[in-house]
Amino acid sequence: MRQKKRAAAVLLSAVMAFSAVSPAVPVWAASWQKNASGSYIGSDGSVLTGILSRGIDVSQWQQNINEQATMMSLVLGGIAAISLLVGGIGIMNIMLVTVTERTREIGIRRSLGAQRSSIVAQFLIESGMLCGMGGIVGIIFGTIGSLALGKILFQMTIFPATWVTLAAFGLSVALGVLFGSYPAAKASKLQPVEALRAD
């Protein structure tokens, strides 16, 4: 039973990390110059030919693309924020159940002289480690998803920046510690005598 709960916690934190690493639509910020053949050459070396180069205002088209990309990034950011909140609440509930299951263990530790701070540290470390493992899983899947979607949608390799990957991992661990703080505090406040009476 405890392994199932830990697996659920890892899965929730993997979803949180995946949402942080998942690819946003890249903003196309090239500037365009019209050449003698009527095609537009971008500052990034890309070329607009055919109907795209003849019947439209390229600067307006570029502005529309950037606006759509910004809107898509905002939508994906909102979805990521919601998934982080839901995942954090799920982690907290799983840790609360863990505290309930280990009430007798907590009572034994407290009766042997363990300080409240050591009980808090125990549960915070456990929560942080669970979310850290889930964060690694989420980063792996997020990176694979970025590479796959980049090839399919944009015919280019989109690899998450190193700082994004590190930030996603740090965010996973931080959220684990944050949402694990209430269960840890609850565990530390248990009275030894009452905890030892628990089944």
N, C-alpha and C positions, 0 to 999 in steps of 0.2 A: 504493500500500500504506500509506504513511504517513497519507494522508488518511482511509483506512478506520479506522485505529487512532485517529486524533483524533476521528472521528465517533463511534466506540464510547465513547471517554472522555467526550465531551459527553453522550451518551445515558445513561451510567451516572450522571453527576453530575445530570442532569435527573431521573432516578428518585429520587435522594437528596433533591433539593430538593422534588420533588412530594410525597414521603412526609412532609416536614416541614410543608408548607402544607395538605395534604389535610384536609378538614373532620372535626372530631370532633363527636359528637352533642352538641348544646347541653344544658346542665343546666337544667331547668325549676324555677326557684327562687321562683316566685310564692307568696304567701300567699293563702289563700282565705277569703272571708266569704260566708255564706249570706244571700240577700236574701229579701224577703217572698214572691216568686213560687216559691221553692224552688230557684232556680238559684244556683250558686256564682260569685262575681265574683272574679277574680284581681287582685292588686296591679298586674299589667301590663295590665289591661283585658280579659283573656280571660274567656270565659264557659263554664261547664260546664252543659250542659242535658241533658234527657232522662234516659236510664237511668244516665248517669254521675253525675248529680246526686242520684239517689234511693237507689240500692242499695249504695253503698260509703262507706267512711270516706275522705274526700278527703285528709286528712293522711297516712294510710297509703298511699293511691294515689300521692300526690306523693313520698313517701319511696321507694317502689318504683321510680318513674320515675327519680329521682336516682341510686339505686343502679345501675340498669341503664345509665344514661348514664356513670357513673363506670367501670363495668366495660368498657363499649365503648371509652372513652378509653384505658384501660390496654391493652386488646388492640391498638388502633390504634397506641399508642406502642411496644409490643413489635414489631409488624410494621415500623414505621418504623426502629427501632434495628437490626433484622436487615438491612433493605435498605441502611441506611447502612454497616454493616460489609461487606456483600457488595460494594457499590459501591466502597468504599474499597480493598478488596483488588483489585478489577478495575482501578481506576485505577493502583495500584502495579504490577500486571503489565504493563499497557500501557506505562507509563513505563520499566520494565525492558527491554522489547523495543526501545523508542526509544533507550535508552542503547546497547544492543547494535548497533543499526543505525548509530549515529552515532559509533562507536568511533574511526574514522579522523579524523573532524572534531574530536573531543576531543583526539586525539593531536596534530593540527596546532596547535590552540590552545595546548596545554600546551607544545609545542616552541617556540612563539613568545613564551612567557613569561607565559601566563595563570595566575593564581593559582588554587588549589583553591577558594577562596571564590567566585570569579567563575563557575566551572563549576557549583558548587552553586546559586548564585543563578540561573543560566540555567535549570536544570531545575526549580527551585522556582517560578520565575515562569511557566514554560510549564505546569506542572501546575496552578498556581493559576488561570491564565487559562482553561484547558480546563474546569476545574470551575466557574469563574465563569460561563462561557457556558452550560454545562449547567444551572447554578442558575437562570439567567434563564428558560431554556426550561421548567424544572420549575415555577417560580413561576407562569408564564403558564398552564400546564395545570392546576396546583393551584387557581388562582383561578377558572378556568372551571369546574372540577369542583365547587368549593364553591358557586358560584352555581347550577349546574344541579341538584345534589343538594338544595340548600336549597329550591329551587322545587318539585322533584318530591316530596321526602319531608315537608317541613315547611310548604310554602306560604309561605315567607318568604325574604327575601334574606339569605344568610349570606356576608359578605365578610370575608376574613382581615384581621386587624388589621395595621396598618403595621409594628409591632414584630415580628410573626410573619414577615412577608415579608422584612424586613431581616435577621432572625435566620437565616432559611432561606438567604439569599444568603451571609451571613457564614459560616454552617456549611459550605456547599458549598466556599467558597474555603479555609477552614481545614482541611477534610478533604483537599482537594487538596494543600495544603502538607504536611500531616501524613503522608499516605501517599506523597507524592512525595519525602519526605526520604531514604528508604533508597536509591531509585534515584539520586538526586542525589549522595549520599555515595559510592555505588559508582562513579559516573562520575568524581568528583573524585579517586578513589584510583588511577585507571588511570595506568600509567607511560607517558610519551610514546613511548618506543622500541617497547614492546609494542603500544600503540594504533596506531602508524603501520604496523605489520606486518599489521594486520587487513585483511581483504578488504572 
